[in-house]
């Protein structure tokens, strides 16, 4: 005997519906929505994204939605991305950037190092 499962809209119980996933402020959500309610959600999220553009344009991208407390340590993050943090620090100091011997290397320094025109060291 086969079992048939049907997804119903979380607002009104109508079918067919599909599970929609989204994240806001680092928290992930799943909701089952019919086509009409999905369109409403997309309108709300589009309006929210438009209002947030001022902040997102000025902010640093962090990859997936995470809070700083759950992110990886800067040393391991550099190794995972393939960036040699010792080389970045040495290059930055040689080229007049202020960078500490420890801690996070500012994104603008890593970007300058990455975009240094193919120069070695």
N, C-alpha and C positions, 0 to 999 in steps of 0.2 A: 504494500500500500504506500503510495507517495504522499508526502506532506507538501502542501502548497502554502507559501507565505506571501502575504500581501503587505506592502508598506502603506500606511495611512497617514494623511496629513495630521501633524500635531495640533493644529488649530481647530479643524472642523471634522476630522476623521474621514475626509473624502479620499477616494482612490481614483486614478493611480497617483502615487507620490514617490519622491526619491529623497534619499538622505543627502543633505547639503552640509558641507563642512566649512567653517570659517573661523578666524581668530581675530580677537580684539584685545589690545593691550597685553599681549602675551598669553592670553587664555584662549584655549581652543574649544569650539562648540560644534555640535552636530544636531541637526534638526530635520525632521521629515516634512517635506512641503510639496503641495501640488503645484502645478505650473503657475497659477495666479499668485500664490503666496511666495513662490520663488522669485517671481518678477518684482514683487513688492520689496522683498529683502534686498535684491540687487539694486533697486532704486535707493533704498536707505543707505546701503554701503557705498554706492557711488557718491551720494550727497555728502556722506561722512568723509570719504576720501578727498573730495573737493575742498571741504572745510579744513582738513588736516594738511593740505598741500603746503601751506605756509611753513608748517613745522617740519614736515618730511623733507622739504627742499633744503632746509637749514641743518637738518640732523645728519648724523653719520649712520650709514646702513650697517646693520649687525647680522645680516643673514636671516635665518628663520626667527620667528617671533619668540624671543626669550627675554628674561629679565637679567640685568647685570649680575645678580647673585648666582644665577645658574649657568653663566657662561664659563668657558674654559679659561684657565690662567693664561696671561699674555705670552709667557715663554712657550707653553705647549701649543698655543694657537699659531705662533710664528712657525714652528716646526711643521705643523699640519699643513699650513698654506705653502710650504716650500721656501719660505723666506728665512735666510740665515740672519738671525737677529744680531749676532756678533759682527757680521760684515756690515749690516745696516748701521749699527752704532759707530763702527770705525769710519765708514764713509761719511756719515753725518758730521762727526767731530772734525774730520779732515776738511770738510766743506763749509765750516762755519755754523752749523746747526748746533743748538744747545740740546743735548740729550744726555740723560743720566746713564750711569753704569748698570742700573737695574730698573725694573718696572716697565710699564707699557711705553712703547715707542709711538709717538703721535702719528696718526694716519697720514698727515701731510708730509712727514719725513719719509715714511715707508713709500708713499706715492712718488716723492721726488727721487728716491733711490731706485725705484722700479723704472721710472721714466728718464733715467739719466743719460739716455742716448746711446745705449749699448756699451758704455764704458765699463771696463773691468775695474773692480776695487773701488 
